[in-house]
Amino acid sequence: MLSINADRLKKTVLELSRIGYNESDHGVYRWGFTDADMQARRWMMDQARADGFETFMDGAGNVFFGIGDYSKKPAILTGSHLDTVPAGGIFDGALGVLAGFEVLRSIKENEIQLKHPVWVVGTAEEEGRFGGMMGSQAVAGVLNPDWLMSAHDADNMYLKDAMAEHGMDVMNALDAAWPPERLKAFYELHIEQGPVLFQKELTIGAVEGISGVFKWIVHLKGQADHAGTAPMNMRSDAFMGLADFAHEIERIIAEDGTDKTRITVGKVDLKPGSPHTVPGEAVFTIVGRDMSSDVMKELADSCNKALSAIARKHRLKFEYEQVSWLNPQACSEKLTKQIEEKAKARKYSCLKMPSGAGHDAQFFTEITQSGLIFIPSVNGVSHAPDEWSHWHDVEAGCNILFDCIIDSAQ
C-alpha cells in the first residue's frame, strides 16, 4: 500500500509556519489579506510551481495548483485555508493545503495514472476577519456585490480596502465561482480543534456534519463619565451591560441551546478606554454555533432579547450588526463512509463525529459531495500558539486523504 512522504510533509508545514511567526508569543499571524497572508499565498504558488504543477490565484485570493484539465473532466479538489487567526497555531488550515500538496507530489513521483484531474486549493479569508468564509463562498458562487462592498472587520477595515492594498479588486471575487460540473468531490483534512479524538485516543475522525455559525458586532452605548465623581446608581456604564450579558450566556444555552451549542464573546473594545473614565461604549463580538439552523435562530433571538433588557436596565442604547450567518451542513454520506473504510484498511482507529467548528467544506457542499477528515488536536487546543498535533497523526490523516483521492480519481 502506497503512503505519502511524512518527512517531506513535516518540512513544508514547518517552512510555512515561519511566515507570520511572532517571536514574542510564538503565535502565527496570517489574518486574512494582511501582508503575511499574501506572502504565504505567494510562497505556496512558488512551491507548487517549482514541483511542476500548474498554479493560479483567482479573484478572491484563493490559490489553486494541480494536475489535469478540469474543463474536460470533473476534478477531485482538496485543500483548506492559508490564513490564521491572530496568534494562531501552525496546523489550522495550513495542514489541509500542505497535505493536498503532498498528495500531488506522491501521485507524481509514483506515476499514478488517474482518470480525473486532482487539484488543491488554499482558500482565502476562512477565519472570518470580515465575516463568513470568503474564499470558499466565492468558489461556491454564493457571494454578492452588496456583501463584498460592505464587509468589514471589527476594527472597521473594509474588505475592499484590505484587498486593494494588495492590488486586488474585491468585485473580481464574483468571477471565482466553479460550476458544479467541474467537480467530482471535495476533501478537506483538518485538525479537530477539540478534545474528542485526543481523549479517546483515536486517530481519524470521519465528519458527518459541520456546525452553523453566526457572528455579530454589538454596540452598547451609554455615557462616559468621571470614575470618581459619577455615583454608581447614576451611571450609564457600557461595561456593566457587557458583563451582565456574559452572565446570561449559560442561561441562554440551557434554555434554548443543545449540547452542541457554543456562544462566545471573543473581542471587546471599551471606549474611551481610560482607567479613570466610566466606559461610554462597549463594542464586542458574539459568535454563536450549533448543528441546527432552528436552534441558531432561537439563540440569536434570545441574545437579542437579553441585550435589549440589559440595555434598558443600564440606560444604554443597544445596536448590533450581523456580520455573517453560515447554516449547518451535512457532509456526503458516501465520502464519510469512504473515509471510515480507508481508515479501517490501514488499521487506524476511526470515529464518525460532528464538527463544532466551521470549515471550508461546508460551502463546497453547495456544489459537490464533500468529505471532512479530522486528526487529533493535543488537549483539544486550537486558535492558540500551543495548538499541536502529533506528527504520526498528521501522517495518518494525509494517508487517508491520499487513499480517498486516488480512489475517487480512478
VOPAGU-2260 file (C-alpha; in pm, 1 decimal, decimal comma):
REM VOPAGU-2260
SITE   aa  ch    i         X         Y         Z
SITE  MET   A    0       0,0       0,0       0,0
SITE  LEU   A    1     145,6     333,9    -108,5
SITE  SER   A    2     193,8     608,2     151,1
SITE  ILE   A    3     283,0     974,7     148,8
SITE  ASN   A    4     627,6    1109,7     241,3
SITE  ALA   A    5     578,8    1212,3     605,4
SITE  ASP   A    6     920,0    1379,3     640,7
SITE  ARG   A    7     857,4    1595,4     335,5
SITE  LEU   A    8     513,8    1695,7     465,8
SITE  LYS   A    9     661,8    1786,8     804,5
SITE  LYS   A   10     924,8    2002,2     633,5
SITE  THR   A   11     669,3    2201,9     434,2
SITE  VAL   A   12     445,8    2253,3     740,2
SITE  LEU   A   13     739,9    2394,0     936,0
SITE  GLU   A   14     850,7    2612,2     643,2
SITE  LEU   A   15     507,6    2770,2     609,2
SITE  SER   A   16     481,8    2820,9     986,5
SITE  ARG   A   17     766,8    3072,1     968,4
SITE  ILE   A   18     554,2    3311,6     761,9
SITE  GLY   A   19     378,6    3535,8    1012,6
SITE  TYR   A   20     551,1    3380,1    1314,5
SITE  ASN   A   21     576,4    3610,5    1616,1
SITE  GLU   A   22     879,5    3564,1    1841,5
SITE  SER   A   23     719,1    3721,4    2148,1
SITE  ASP   A   24     414,0    3496,4    2187,9
SITE  HIS   A   25     511,3    3217,2    1944,3
SITE  GLY   A   26     183,8    3256,5    1755,6
SITE  VAL   A   27     128,8    3271,9    1380,4
SITE  TYR   A   28     -25,8    3592,7    1245,1
SITE  ARG   A   29    -167,9    3549,0     895,4
SITE  TRP   A   30    -500,9    3734,5     939,3
SITE  GLY   A   31    -687,5    3746,2     607,5
SITE  PHE   A   32    -543,4    3985,7     346,7
SITE  THR   A   33    -257,4    4105,0     564,8
SITE  ASP   A   34      96,9    4114,7     426,9
SITE  ALA   A   35     185,3    3782,7     591,4
SITE  ASP   A   36    -125,4    3614,8     449,9
SITE  MET   A   37     -41,7    3726,4      96,3
SITE  GLN   A   38     321,9    3625,5     145,2
SITE  ALA   A   39     203,2    3274,4     235,6
SITE  ARG   A   40      -6,1    3259,3     -83,5
SITE  ARG   A   41     289,4    3359,3    -298,6
SITE  TRP   A   42     508,6    3105,0    -116,6
SITE  MET   A   43     254,4    2829,5    -181,0
SITE  MET   A   44     236,4    2910,1    -550,4
SITE  ASP   A   45     616,1    2917,0    -574,6
SITE  GLN   A   46     640,4    2573,7    -408,1
SITE  ALA   A   47     380,0    2422,6    -639,4
SITE  ARG   A   48     534,6    2579,4    -948,0
SITE  ALA   A   49     880,7    2454,1    -850,7
SITE  ASP   A   50     741,0    2098,8    -847,3
SITE  GLY   A   51     596,1    2140,8   -1195,0
SITE  PHE   A   52     229,2    2188,7   -1106,8
SITE  GLU   A   53       0,0    2436,7   -1276,9
SITE  THR   A   54     -97,1    2717,3   -1041,1
SITE  PHE   A   55    -303,1    3036,7   -1027,4
SITE  MET   A   56    -473,2    3278,8    -787,1
SITE  ASP   A   57    -836,5    3367,6    -850,3
SITE  GLY   A   58   -1012,6    3699,0    -790,0
SITE  ALA   A   59   -1098,7    3606,0    -432,1
SITE  GLY   A   60    -736,5    3536,3    -340,3
SITE  ASN   A   61    -775,3    3156,5    -346,7
SITE  VAL   A   62    -459,2    2976,2    -457,0
SITE  PHE   A   63    -502,2    2671,4    -683,3
SITE  PHE   A   64    -249,8    2416,0    -807,1
SITE  GLY   A   65    -283,1    2069,1    -953,7
SITE  ILE   A   66    -265,5    1825,3   -1240,0
SITE  GLY   A   67    -512,7    1761,9   -1520,3
SITE  ASP   A   68    -764,5    1968,4   -1715,2
SITE  TYR   A   69   -1080,1    2022,6   -1509,0
SITE  SER   A   70   -1253,8    2183,0   -1807,1
SITE  LYS   A   71   -1265,4    1841,8   -1976,8
SITE  LYS   A   72   -1329,7    1611,3   -1679,8
SITE  PRO   A   73   -1458,3    1694,7   -1330,4
SITE  ALA   A   74   -1178,3    1728,6   -1077,1
SITE  ILE   A   75   -1113,8    1595,3    -732,5
SITE  LEU   A   76   -1044,5    1906,9    -526,7
SITE  THR   A   77    -882,2    1910,2    -184,9
SITE  GLY   A   78    -748,9    2179,0      44,7
SITE  SER   A   79    -826,0    2417,8     326,9
SITE  HIS   A   80    -721,0    2772,3     420,3
SITE  LEU   A   81    -387,0    2951,4     446,4
SITE  ASP   A   82    -494,8    3238,1     673,4
SITE  THR   A   83    -483,9    3213,0    1052,7
SITE  VAL   A   84    -641,0    3386,0    1348,9
SITE  PRO   A   85    -408,2    3629,6    1528,4
SITE  ALA   A   86    -167,2    3428,0    1745,8
SITE  GLY   A   87    -283,3    3104,4    1583,0
SITE  GLY   A   88    -115,8    2766,7    1551,4
SITE  ILE   A   89      74,1    2603,7    1267,2
SITE  PHE   A   90    -176,8    2333,5    1167,1
SITE  ASP   A   91    -518,6    2500,4    1149,8
SITE  GLY   A   92    -598,4    2526,8     778,6
SITE  ALA   A   93    -238,5    2501,6     661,8
SITE  LEU   A   94    -231,4    2125,5     718,7
SITE  GLY   A   95    -513,7    2067,2     470,6
SITE  VAL   A   96    -340,5    2269,2     198,2
SITE  LEU   A   97       2,9    2115,4     251,5
SITE  ALA   A   98    -139,6    1763,7     281,6
SITE  GLY   A   99    -300,8    1820,2     -57,6
SITE  PHE   A  100      36,6    1934,4    -189,7
SITE  GLU   A  101     196,8    1618,3     -52,4
SITE  VAL   A  102     -72,9    1404,1    -216,7
SITE  LEU   A  103       4,5    1567,3    -553,6
SITE  ARG   A  104     376,9    1506,1    -505,0
SITE  SER   A  105     313,8    1142,3    -414,6
SITE  ILE   A  106      90,6    1092,2    -718,2
SITE  LYS   A  107     358,3    1240,5    -943,1
SITE  GLU   A  108     659,1    1052,9    -805,9
SITE  ASN   A  109     474,1     720,1    -804,1
SITE  GLU   A  110     348,9     785,8   -1159,3
SITE  ILE   A  111      -8,4     703,3   -1058,9
SITE  GLN   A  112    -241,5     717,3   -1356,8
SITE  LEU   A  113    -575,6     879,5   -1281,2
SITE  LYS   A  114    -889,1     935,0   -1486,5
SITE  HIS   A  115    -978,4    1264,5   -1316,7
SITE  PRO   A  116    -776,3    1581,0   -1251,8
SITE  VAL   A  117    -661,1    1641,7    -895,0
SITE  TRP   A  118    -631,5    1998,5    -768,6
SITE  VAL   A  119    -556,9    2167,8    -436,8
SITE  VAL   A  120    -697,9    2496,5    -309,7
SITE  GLY   A  121    -560,8    2725,2     -39,9
SITE  THR   A  122    -869,6    2929,9      35,9
SITE  ALA   A  123    -870,2    3296,4     133,8
SITE  GLU   A  124   -1014,5    3460,6     445,0
SITE  GLU   A  125   -1161,0    3147,9     604,7
SITE  GLU   A  126   -1108,2    3265,3     960,8
SITE  GLY   A  127   -1380,3    3527,5     930,9
SITE  ARG   A  128   -1190,6    3852,8     975,2
SITE  PHE   A  129   -1455,8    4011,0     754,0
SITE  GLY   A  130   -1731,7    3762,7     838,8
SITE  GLY   A  131   -1806,3    3436,3     663,2
SITE  MET   A  132   -1559,4    3221,7     472,4
SITE  MET   A  133   -1498,3    3446,4     178,0
SITE  GLY   A  134   -1272,2    3222,1     -31,4
SITE  SER   A  135   -1485,8    2908,2     -28,2
SITE  GLN   A  136   -1801,3    3119,1     -58,7
SITE  ALA   A  137   -1655,3    3266,2    -377,6
SITE  VAL   A  138   -1585,8    2920,4    -523,2
SITE  ALA   A  139   -1936,1    2806,9    -427,7
SITE  GLY   A  140   -2083,7    3112,7    -601,2
SITE  VAL   A  141   -2276,9    3243,6    -300,6
SITE  LEU   A  142   -2121,1    3591,3    -275,3
SITE  ASN   A  143   -2297,3    3908,0    -389,1
SITE  PRO   A  144   -2179,2    4264,4    -464,9
SITE  ASP   A  145   -2355,7    4419,6    -165,8
SITE  TRP   A  146   -2178,0    4195,2      84,4
SITE  LEU   A  147   -1839,3    4239,9     -84,7
SITE  MET   A  148   -1865,0    4618,2     -72,9
SITE  SER   A  149   -1998,8    4638,2     283,7
SITE  ALA   A  150   -1797,4    4363,5     459,9
SITE  HIS   A  151   -1564,8    4494,5     729,0
SITE  ASP   A  152   -1377,5    4364,3    1031,0
SITE  ALA   A  153   -1425,6    4450,5    1398,5
SITE  ASP   A  154   -1181,2    4742,2    1361,6
SITE  ASN   A  155   -1385,8    4884,9    1071,5
SITE  MET   A  156   -1133,4    4793,7     799,5
SITE  TYR   A  157   -1331,4    4716,3     485,3
SITE  LEU   A  158   -1265,0    4403,1     281,9
SITE  LYS   A  159   -1249,9    4605,5     -39,4
SITE  ASP   A  160    -977,9    4827,9     108,8
SITE  ALA   A  161    -775,4    4538,8     251,2
SITE  MET   A  162    -776,4    4369,0     -89,5
SITE  ALA   A  163    -694,5    4694,9    -269,3
SITE  GLU   A  164    -378,9    4727,3     -58,6
SITE  HIS   A  165    -258,2    4414,9    -238,3
SITE  GLY   A  166    -363,5    4525,6    -583,6
SITE  MET   A  167    -686,9    4325,4    -585,4
SITE  ASP   A  168   -1036,3    4435,9    -685,7
SITE  VAL   A  169   -1296,0    4295,0    -446,1
SITE  MET   A  170   -1553,9    4261,9    -724,2
SITE  ASN   A  171   -1333,2    4010,2    -906,2
SITE  ALA   A  172   -1428,2    3762,2    -633,1
SITE  LEU   A  173   -1759,0    3724,1    -817,2
SITE  ASP   A  174   -1569,0    3561,1   -1107,2
SITE  ALA   A  175   -1424,2    3287,0    -884,4
SITE  ALA   A  176   -1728,9    3056,2    -883,8
SITE  TRP   A  177   -1682,3    2698,8   -1006,3
SITE  PRO   A  178   -1974,0    2534,8   -1191,9
SITE  PRO   A  179   -2075,6    2211,5   -1014,7
SITE  GLU   A  180   -1994,2    2009,3   -1326,5
SITE  ARG   A  181   -1624,2    2093,8   -1281,9
SITE  LEU   A  182   -1606,8    1897,5    -957,4
SITE  LYS   A  183   -1647,7    1531,3    -869,5
SITE  ALA   A  184   -1567,0    1565,3    -498,0
SITE  PHE   A  185   -1403,5    1786,0    -238,1
SITE  TYR   A  186   -1194,2    1659,5      55,3
SITE  GLU   A  187   -1059,2    1856,3     348,2
SITE  LEU   A  188    -809,3    1732,4     606,4
SITE  HIS   A  189    -816,3    1934,8     927,4
SITE  ILE   A  190    -717,5    1914,3    1290,8
SITE  GLU   A  191   -1021,2    1852,0    1512,8
SITE  GLN   A  192    -969,3    2169,9    1720,9
SITE  GLY   A  193   -1146,7    1989,2    2004,7
SITE  PRO   A  194   -1060,0    1717,9    2258,9
SITE  VAL   A  195   -1270,2    1418,1    2149,2
SITE  LEU   A  196   -1022,2    1222,3    1935,2
SITE  PHE   A  197    -731,2    1300,9    2167,3
SITE  GLN   A  198    -916,6    1197,5    2483,5
SITE  LYS   A  199   -1047,9     879,2    2323,9
SITE  GLU   A  200    -700,7     803,1    2178,6
SITE  LEU   A  201    -840,5     774,1    1826,7
SITE  THR   A  202    -654,5     855,5    1506,0
SITE  ILE   A  203    -915,1     959,8    1247,9
SITE  GLY   A  204   -1244,8    1145,4    1261,9
SITE  ALA   A  205   -1492,3    1092,4     975,7
SITE  VAL   A  206   -1703,1    1407,0     995,1
SITE  GLU   A  207   -2074,6    1369,2     924,8
SITE  GLY   A  208   -2181,6    1733,0     968,0
SITE  ILE   A  209   -2049,0    2084,4    1028,6
SITE  SER   A  210   -2186,6    2333,4    1279,3
SITE  GLY   A  211   -2350,4    2654,4    1167,2
SITE  VAL   A  212   -2206,8    2987,2    1283,1
SITE  PHE   A  213   -2341,0    3339,4    1325,3
SITE  LYS   A  214   -2130,1    3642,6    1409,1
SITE  TRP   A  215   -2248,8    3977,2    1548,3
SITE  ILE   A  216   -2072,8    4304,0    1622,8
SITE  VAL   A  217   -2258,8    4458,8    1917,2
SITE  HIS   A  218   -2257,7    4821,7    2035,4
SITE  LEU   A  219   -2378,0    4913,3    2384,9
SITE  LYS   A  220   -2375,3    5291,9    2409,6
SITE  GLY   A  221   -2403,3    5476,5    2739,8
SITE  GLN   A  222   -2236,9    5785,0    2881,0
SITE  ALA   A  223   -1868,2    5832,2    2953,0
SITE  ASP   A  224   -1823,1    5990,0    3294,5
SITE  HIS   A  225   -1570,7    6064,0    3567,0
SITE  ALA   A  226   -1486,2    5744,2    3756,7
SITE  GLY   A  227   -1452,3    5933,3    4084,9
SITE  THR   A  228   -1748,6    6168,4    4079,1
SITE  ALA   A  229   -2023,4    5976,0    3893,5
SITE  PRO   A  230   -2241,7    5796,1    4154,9
SITE  MET   A  231   -2271,4    5421,3    4093,5
SITE  ASN   A  232   -2652,8    5434,0    4071,1
SITE  MET   A  233   -2649,4    5718,4    3817,2
SITE  ARG   A  234   -2408,4    5573,7    3564,5
SITE  SER   A  235   -2478,8    5453,4    3209,1
SITE  ASP   A  236   -2186,4    5211,6    3219,6
SITE  ALA   A  237   -2149,0    5019,0    2893,5
SITE  PHE   A  238   -1912,8    4767,5    3050,9
SITE  MET   A  239   -2170,9    4668,7    3311,7
SITE  GLY   A  240   -2406,0    4587,6    3024,9
SITE  LEU   A  241   -2142,6    4366,8    2865,7
SITE  ALA   A  242   -2070,9    4198,3    3199,1
SITE  ASP   A  243   -2440,3    4127,8    3255,8
SITE  PHE   A  244   -2469,8    3972,2    2910,2
SITE  ALA   A  245   -2168,8    3748,8    2974,1
SITE  HIS   A  246   -2352,4    3607,8    3277,7
SITE  GLU   A  247   -2662,1    3544,2    3062,1
SITE  ILE   A  248   -2481,8    3313,3    2816,7
SITE  GLU   A  249   -2513,0    2998,3    3028,5
SITE  ARG   A  250   -2885,5    3062,6    3083,2
SITE  ILE   A  251   -2946,8    3117,9    2710,5
SITE  ILE   A  252   -2773,8    2790,0    2623,3
SITE  ALA   A  253   -2957,6    2599,6    2896,5
SITE  GLU   A  254   -3298,0    2728,1    2783,1
SITE  ASP   A  255   -3258,7    2742,9    2404,8
SITE  GLY   A  256   -2945,7    2551,2    2311,2
SITE  THR   A  257   -2819,0    2195,0    2291,2
SITE  ASP   A  258   -2506,0    2010,2    2396,0
SITE  LYS   A  259   -2359,1    2128,0    2062,2
SITE  THR   A  260   -2428,9    2498,5    2130,7
SITE  ARG   A  261   -2143,7    2743,9    2173,6
SITE  ILE   A  262   -2170,4    3120,1    2237,6
SITE  THR   A  263   -1852,3    3325,5    2264,5
SITE  VAL   A  264   -1767,2    3689,1    2329,2
SITE  GLY   A  265   -1422,2    3695,3    2173,3
SITE  LYS   A  266   -1327,8    4059,4    2110,7
SITE  VAL   A  267   -1407,4    4358,1    2332,3
SITE  ASP   A  268   -1329,8    4727,9    2294,1
SITE  LEU   A  269   -1421,1    4972,8    2571,7
SITE  LYS   A  270   -1436,6    5341,8    2489,6
SITE  PRO   A  271   -1288,7    5587,0    2566,3
SITE  GLY   A  272   -1056,7    5333,5    2731,1
SITE  SER   A  273    -924,2    5534,2    3026,0
SITE  PRO   A  274    -874,3    5381,2    3374,3
SITE  HIS   A  275   -1039,9    5686,1    3528,1
SITE  THR   A  276   -1338,7    5708,3    3296,2
SITE  VAL   A  277   -1667,4    5516,9    3308,8
SITE  PRO   A  278   -1688,4    5333,8    2972,8
SITE  GLY   A  279   -1936,8    5513,4    2749,0
SITE  GLU   A  280   -1937,5    5241,8    2483,4
SITE  ALA   A  281   -1867,2    4870,3    2464,1
SITE  VAL   A  282   -1810,7    4717,5    2120,7
SITE  PHE   A  283   -1784,7    4340,0    2120,2
SITE  THR   A  284   -1836,4    4031,0    1907,5
SITE  ILE   A  285   -2077,9    3745,9    1967,0
SITE  VAL   A  286   -2024,4    3419,3    1781,8
SITE  GLY   A  287   -2292,3    3151,5    1815,7
SITE  ARG   A  288   -2275,3    2792,4    1688,6
SITE  ASP   A  289   -2499,7    2489,3    1670,0
SITE  MET   A  290   -2573,5    2192,2    1446,3
SITE  SER   A  291   -2934,7    2306,9    1390,6
SITE  SER   A  292   -3047,5    2615,4    1196,2
SITE  ASP   A  293   -3362,8    2634,4    1408,4
SITE  VAL   A  294   -3161,2    2629,9    1730,9
SITE  MET   A  295   -2931,6    2900,4    1592,9
SITE  LYS   A  296   -3233,0    3121,8    1526,6
SITE  GLU   A  297   -3357,2    3064,5    1883,8
SITE  LEU   A  298   -3014,3    3151,1    2021,3
SITE  ALA   A  299   -2991,8    3469,1    1815,7
SITE  ASP   A  300   -3339,6    3575,0    1928,5
SITE  SER   A  301   -3251,4    3508,3    2292,7
SITE  CYS   A  302   -2928,8    3709,8    2265,6
SITE  ASN   A  303   -3127,9    3995,9    2116,7
SITE  LYS   A  304   -3388,1    3987,1    2396,6
SITE  ALA   A  305   -3126,4    3961,3    2671,5
SITE  LEU   A  306   -2924,5    4253,4    2537,0
SITE  SER   A  307   -3237,0    4466,3    2493,1
SITE  ALA   A  308   -3337,6    4408,3    2857,2
SITE  ILE   A  309   -2984,9    4472,2    2981,3
SITE  ALA   A  310   -2966,3    4796,1    2782,7
SITE  ARG   A  311   -3286,3    4920,4    2946,4
SITE  LYS   A  312   -3155,8    4828,0    3291,6
SITE  HIS   A  313   -2832,9    5024,5    3246,7
SITE  ARG   A  314   -2974,8    5311,6    3040,4
SITE  LEU   A  315   -2783,0    5206,1    2729,9
SITE  LYS   A  316   -2853,8    5211,2    2358,9
SITE  PHE   A  317   -2822,9    4865,3    2201,4
SITE  GLU   A  318   -2732,5    4809,0    1834,8
SITE  TYR   A  319   -2590,3    4509,7    1654,7
SITE  GLU   A  320   -2476,0    4413,8    1306,4
SITE  GLN   A  321   -2498,5    4055,9    1186,0
SITE  VAL   A  322   -2169,0    4013,7    1005,1
SITE  SER   A  323   -2234,7    3658,4     888,3
SITE  TRP   A  324   -2474,3    3366,1     912,2
SITE  LEU   A  325   -2348,3    3024,9     799,3
SITE  ASN   A  326   -2600,4    2741,9     813,3
SITE  PRO   A  327   -2503,2    2393,1     935,8
SITE  GLN   A  328   -2419,5    2148,3     659,1
SITE  ALA   A  329   -2411,8    1770,6     628,7
SITE  CYS   A  330   -2110,1    1604,8     470,8
SITE  SER   A  331   -2155,1    1345,3     198,0
SITE  GLU   A  332   -2264,0    1012,9     348,5
SITE  LYS   A  333   -2078,7     835,8      67,9
SITE  LEU   A  334   -1749,9    1013,8     137,7
SITE  THR   A  335   -1785,6     981,4     514,6
SITE  LYS   A  336   -1825,4     605,8     469,7
SITE  GLN   A  337   -1527,0     604,6     233,8
SITE  ILE   A  338   -1311,4     775,6     498,5
SITE  GLU   A  339   -1416,6     514,2     754,2
SITE  GLU   A  340   -1333,8     230,9     513,9
SITE  LYS   A  341    -991,1     373,4     425,7
SITE  ALA   A  342    -910,7     412,0     796,5
SITE  LYS   A  343   -1010,1      50,3     856,8
SITE  ALA   A  344    -794,2     -67,5     566,8
SITE  ARG   A  345    -489,0      99,6     722,5
SITE  LYS   A  346    -586,6     -22,4    1069,4
SITE  TYR   A  347    -634,0     331,2    1201,6
SITE  SER   A  348    -895,8     380,0    1471,8
SITE  CYS   A  349   -1182,3     597,2    1348,0
SITE  LEU   A  350   -1488,8     777,4    1484,1
SITE  LYS   A  351   -1785,1     919,6    1294,8
SITE  MET   A  352   -1840,5    1262,6    1452,4
SITE  PRO   A  353   -1976,3    1616,4    1407,1
SITE  SER   A  354   -1762,6    1927,5    1371,4
SITE  GLY   A  355   -1826,6    2209,2    1616,0
SITE  ALA   A  356   -1605,3    2444,6    1414,8
SITE  GLY   A  357   -1686,4    2580,2    1071,5
SITE  HIS   A  358   -1477,8    2469,2     775,2
SITE  ASP   A  359   -1443,1    2538,1     403,1
SITE  ALA   A  360   -1607,0    2204,0     333,4
SITE  GLN   A  361   -1945,5    2339,3     440,3
SITE  PHE   A  362   -1954,1    2570,4     138,4
SITE  PHE   A  363   -1818,7    2310,8    -101,2
SITE  THR   A  364   -2124,2    2101,5     -10,0
SITE  GLU   A  365   -2318,5    2362,3    -211,1
SITE  ILE   A  366   -2157,1    2247,0    -537,8
SITE  THR   A  367   -2023,7    1893,1    -486,8
SITE  GLN   A  368   -2010,5    1598,3    -247,4
SITE  SER   A  369   -1771,9    1685,3      34,9
SITE  GLY   A  370   -1576,5    1481,8     286,9
SITE  LEU   A  371   -1400,9    1612,1     600,3
SITE  ILE   A  372   -1122,7    1420,3     775,9
SITE  PHE   A  373   -1012,9    1504,2    1130,7
SITE  ILE   A  374    -694,7    1417,7    1317,8
SITE  PRO   A  375    -648,9    1472,2    1694,1
SITE  SER   A  376    -555,8    1805,2    1849,5
SITE  VAL   A  377    -342,1    1758,5    2161,1
SITE  ASN   A  378    -560,6    1851,4    2460,6
SITE  GLY   A  379    -814,1    1990,2    2213,1
SITE  VAL   A  380    -623,9    2320,5    2181,7
SITE  SER   A  381    -650,7    2535,4    1867,6
SITE  HIS   A  382    -650,5    2904,3    1770,5
SITE  ALA   A  383    -354,9    2942,2    2006,1
SITE  PRO   A  384      25,3    2915,2    1986,9
SITE  ASP   A  385      23,1    2582,9    2175,7
SITE  GLU   A  386    -200,5    2416,7    1916,8
SITE  TRP   A  387     -35,4    2085,0    1833,2
SITE  SER   A  388     -96,3    1754,9    1655,9
SITE  HIS   A  389     147,7    1466,4    1671,3
SITE  TRP   A  390     338,7    1400,1    1350,7
SITE  HIS   A  391     225,0    1037,2    1338,5
SITE  ASP   A  392    -135,7    1160,1    1335,6
SITE  VAL   A  393     -50,5    1413,0    1063,9
SITE  GLU   A  394      94,9    1128,5     857,0
SITE  ALA   A  395    -210,1     909,2     917,4
SITE  GLY   A  396    -453,4    1182,4     815,5
SITE  CYS   A  397    -260,4    1257,5     498,7
SITE  ASN   A  398    -251,9     886,7     410,2
SITE  ILE   A  399    -631,8     869,9     440,2
SITE  LEU   A  400    -661,3    1180,0     222,0
SITE  PHE   A  401    -425,0    1016,8     -30,4
SITE  ASP   A  402    -626,6     693,5     -35,0
SITE  CYS   A  403    -960,5     871,8     -76,4
SITE  ILE   A  404    -837,1    1093,8    -359,4
SITE  ILE   A  405    -677,3     805,2    -550,2
SITE  ASP   A  406    -994,5     600,6    -511,0
SITE  SER   A  407   -1220,4     884,2    -631,5
SITE  ALA   A  408    -994,7     987,9    -918,6
SITE  GLN   A  409    -975,2     641,1   -1076,0
